[in-house]
Amino acid sequence: MLNNRLNTNSHLWCYITKFVSAYDSLPAAKQKYQEAVDRVRESHNVLLASEQAHNAGQTEPIFSLLLDEIVGFGEKLSEEGKENYSIFIFTTIVEVPENEEYEEKGDKEHPVVQIAAKIELDAEDDFPSVFPSRTRPIWMSETGRETSDCIFQ
């Protein structure tokens, strides 16, 4: 089904965005996510975007790292306060042309990296952040067999 909508000279990238949020702030986090995806849609074809946030729990060390960006470095939440927060995940699948000439446009970063930066929930926020996040891209294909190697990042 996706193949009919894809350009033959493009690759699919799945962006995995991990973010910290208080449980009761998830509706606002989704709104920030939708704004981030809309920024990506201005220049790229977004095929799929999360409707739900996957709760990954308080997975360390990313939980402590991102929580520090909410409360401020050096400040600490009580153990009881930490119970109100969790790591959540949104995923986004974006079509990126393989021959996109980013250097000719004066861009220093590859479009895959630029998209990851746009999807960050705190991309346009000042410190401290409300929804600190980290986004990582993973190359996707319909078959999972475009290469026999298994690369990692």
N, C-alpha and C positions, 0 to 999 in steps of 0.2 A: 504494500500500500504506500509506504513512504517513497519507494523508488520512482513512482509516477510523478512525484512532486519535486524530486531532487535534480539538480544540475549534475550532469555526468562528470564535470570537472570540479567537484567539490567533495569535502569530507564532512562527516558528522562528528561533532564534539559534544560530549556530555559534561556539563559543568556541575560540579558537586559543591554546593555552598553550605558550609558548616557555620552556624551562628549560635550565640548565646542569647537567650531571651527568658524573661520571667514568663511563667505559664499564662498569666492573665494578660500578657502583652502580645500574644500570638496574632490576634487580628491586625494589630498595627504592624507587626513584622511582615505579615503577608502583603499588606499595602505597600510597604517599602520594597518588598521583593517585586511586586507587580510594576512599580515605578522603574526599578532597575531593569527588568525585562523589556519594558517599553523603550528604554534608552538603547538597548541592543537592537530592538526591532527597527530603529531608525536607519540602520545600516546593514542588517543581516536578517536572514530568514530564521525565525524561531519556530521550530517544529513542535516542541512540547515544553510545557512549563508546569511545575508542581502546583497542584491544587491543595495539597496537604503538606504539613511539615512532619518529617519522620523524627521521632524522639529518640536520640542516641544516648540519653542519660547524661551522667556527669563524667564522660570519658576524659581521662587525663592523658597527656598534659594540656590538651587544647582547651579544656574547660577552665582551668585556672588562668591560662594565658589570656583568653578572651574575657573572662570575668574581671580581670584586672583592668581591662579597657573600659569597663562600665563604671567601676567604683573609683578608678584612678590608681596608678602605680603607687605602692606603698600603703595604700588603704586596704583594710581587710573586712570582709563580711563575716558575721558570726556563722557558725555551723547551721544554726536555725535559719538565718537569712539566705544561705546558699541553697537550702531546700526549695526555695521559690524559683530557682533557675535550672535550666538544663541546656544541653547541646541539642540543636535541631538541625535538620538537613532539608534543603530544597534542591531539586535537580532541574536542569534546563538543557534541552538538546537544541543545538544551533548548527545550521549549515554554513560552512566557511569555504569559500572558493579556494581551491588549491593553488591557483596561479595569481592570487591577489597580490598585486605589486605594491607592497607597503613602503618600501624604501623610496620608490619614485614619488610617492605622495609626501615624503618628508617625515614619515613616521619612523621612530626608532625601534618600536616594539612590533612584533608579529601580531596580526589580527587576532590570533587565538589568545594571546596574552592580554590584548586590549579588551576583548570581550570579557575575560575573567575579571578584569578590573571594574568594568561597568556593572557586573552582576553583584559585586560586593554590596551588602546591605548598608554598610557605613561609608560607601564611596564618597558621598558628598557631605558627610557629617564632620563636625568639629569634635575634638577630644574633650571630655570623655564621650564615648559612643553609646547609643541606646541599644543597637543591635550589632556588636562587633562580629565580623565574619571573616572567613577565609574561603576562597573559591579556587578549586583546582580543576583543570580540564583533563578529560580522558577521551582519547580517540576511539570512535565507534564505527562499526560497519554492520551491514545487514547480516553478514555471514560470520563475522568474527574470525575470518580466515584470509584476510587480505595480506597478512604477513605470517610466516611460520614462527617468527621470533616472538617472544613475550617481553616487551619492554616495560619498564616501570619508572615512576617518578616519585 
